Amino acid sequence: MTECYDDIILVLSKWKDFRELKKDGDLKNFANWILLHENKLVANQSEQEDFIVAQVDNMDEKEKIPDLANRAVMGHLIARMNLFVKNYAKQPFQEIDLSSLEEFRLLQMIDRVKNINKSELSNESLMDFSTVVDILKRFINKGLIIQVKDENDKRASQLQITQKGKNLLLTSYKILAQIKPNIAGDLTQKEQETLINLLLKLNNFHTHFYEEHYVNKKKKS
């Protein structure tokens, strides 16, 4: 409880400083002022993010979509983070005979989802079916997985990981744990937890949307 009171006193002190600078400032302006002046949660935007915001400012759609600039910057940053991870993992994975992060993800899914078939794997991994099939062929040739007939549908086959595949996954986990730099960067543990919760919320939204508008649509066609 003492910590709670301390936090309240700190906020009131910050509010006093803010109102001395901006007598007409409201709570929204106060929140932005704290973020900018504390320099804890808001990092400096690069030239690329500034460029994206400037392009959005010139679009008529911004009047109908107030958060359009935020969406654009988030899309850019999430895509950029994905490229960082892929590049950091590329060389270590090649040393254990995995050509990409995508191959690791597929092998991991085959281990996690027992008796998954090719179509399910394509949907689960968000990857094109033909790309998945090509990777599976390489897995089979390397002895990482096997195909077995589906007892309920003799025309279909299910995928199972071999012990060799499991051993490769275990090595992959150890490599991922040692990749430099740490994917969490210089985020504090609390910031990491906040980011995870936000990403989980986004992942849940897009998982449901993708299944409804893409996976189910493919099944009906």
N, C-alpha and C positions, 0 to 999 in steps of 0.2 A: 504493500500500500504506500509505503514511503517513496518508492521509486515512482509511483503514479503521480504523487504530489509534486515530486521533483520535475517530472515531465511537464506538468501543468504550469509550474512556475517558469520553466524554460520557455514554453510557448508564449506565455504572457509577456515575458521579457522581450522575445523576438517581435511580438506584436507591437510593443511600445516603440522599439527601434524603427519598425516599419512605418508606423503612423507618424513618427517625427519627420520621416522623409517624404511620405505621401499621405497628406492629411485626409484625402478623399478615397484612399485605397480600400478596396473591399477584400473579402476572404479569398476570392480567386486570385487577385493580384498578390495577396499575401503569400499564398501557396507558391506561386511562380517565383516570387522574390526569394523565398527560403531556398528553393531548389537551386536557383542561380547563384546565390551568395554562399550557400554552404558548400556547393561544388561536390556533392556526394552522389547524387542520383543522376544528374544531367551532365553528360560529357560534352565536350566541344564538338559541334558538327563539323564534318569535313567539307571540303569544297563540293564533293559529290552530293551530299545531302542538301546543301544549300542550293545546288543547281536543281535538284528534284523539286524542292519547295517552290523555287522561282518558276519552274515550268507549270506547276499546279496553279499558281497564282494567276497565270494567264489563261486558265481554262474556265469556260462558262459553267462547267459541271460543279465547280467548287461551291457555287451558291446553293445547289441542291444537296451536295454532300459535304457538310462542314468539316468532316475529318478526313477528307480526301488526301491532304498532304501527309497526315499521319500514316494512312494506309500505304501510300507510296514509299515513304521512308522505311516503314516496317518491312515491307516486301523486299526492298533493296538490302536492308541489313540482315534479314533472315537468310536470303540467298547468298549473301557474302559470307556469313558465318558457315554455311554449308560448304562453300568452296574452301574456306580455311581448313575445316575438318578433313575434307577429302584430300587436300594437299599434304597435311601433316601425316595422314595415315598411309599415303600412297607408297612411299619408299619402304617403311617397315613391313607393310603387307606383302610387297613384292618379294621380300626376303624369305617369306614363308609360303610362297607360291599362291598368294591371293592377289589378283590384279587390281582390285578396287574395293572401296568400302561397300559397294553394292553387292559384290560377291560374298562378303562377310555377312551382310544383312540377310541374304537369301539362305545361306547355310545355317545361320542362327534360327531363322524362322522354321526351317525344316526340322531342326532339333526341338524347337519349342512346340510346334503344332504337329502332333503325331498324325501320320498318314495323310498329310496334306497333298492335294493334287496340284497340277500345274496351273489351272485356272485360279484356284484359291490362292496359290502363291503369288500369282501376278496381281491379283486384287489386293492382297494383304501388303505387298511390297510397294504398291503404287507404280509398278514398272510395266512396260510394254510386254505383251505376251511373247512375242518373237525374241526379245532380248532375254527374257527369263529362260526360254527353251535353249538358247545358245549357251547360256551359263550352266544350265543343268547338264548339258552334254559334256562340258568340260569337267564338271563334278564327277560324273559317272566314269569318265575315262581315267580320272585320277583316283578312283576308288573311294571318294568321299561320301557318296550316297548310292542307294540302289532303288530301282523301281520294282514295285510288286503289284500284281493284279488286284483290283478292287473286287472284293468278294460279292459286293452288291451290284457291280456293273463291270462285267468282263471286258468291256470295250475301254474302260478307264484304268489308269494306273495311279498308285499312290507312291509318295516319296518317303524314304526312310534314310536317316543318317547312319553311317557306319562308324565303327570304333575309330577308324582313321580320321573320319570327319570330326568326331567328338574331340580327339586329341588336337586337331588343328584349331578348333574353336577355343580350347583351353589356352593354347599358345597365343591365339589372337587376343583374348581377354587380358593376358599379361602384357602384351605389347601395347594395347590401348591404354592401360594403366600407366605406362611409362612414357607415352608420347609427350614430347616437349614442343611448345609450351602447354601447360595445363589448359584444357578447353575453357575452364571457368575463369581464366585470366586472373585479374587482381580483384575479383568480386569477393566480398566478405561472405562468411557462411550464411548469414542472414539474407544477404542479397541473392546468393545462390538459391536459397529456399524460395524466395519471392519469385525469382525468374522461373524456377521449376513449376511452381503453381500456375503462373501465367501461361507457360508453354503447354502444360497439361490441359488447361481450359481451352486454349486454341486447338490443341490436338483433338480433344473430344468434339468440339464444334465441327471441325473439318472432317473428322472420321465419319460422323453421322451424315454430313452433307455429301461426302464422296460416295458413301454406300447408297444413299437414296438417289442421287442424280447421275451417278456414273456406273457403279457396279450393278444395281438393279436394272438400269436402262439397258446394259449390255446383255443381261440375262433374258430380258423380254424380246430383244431383237434377234 
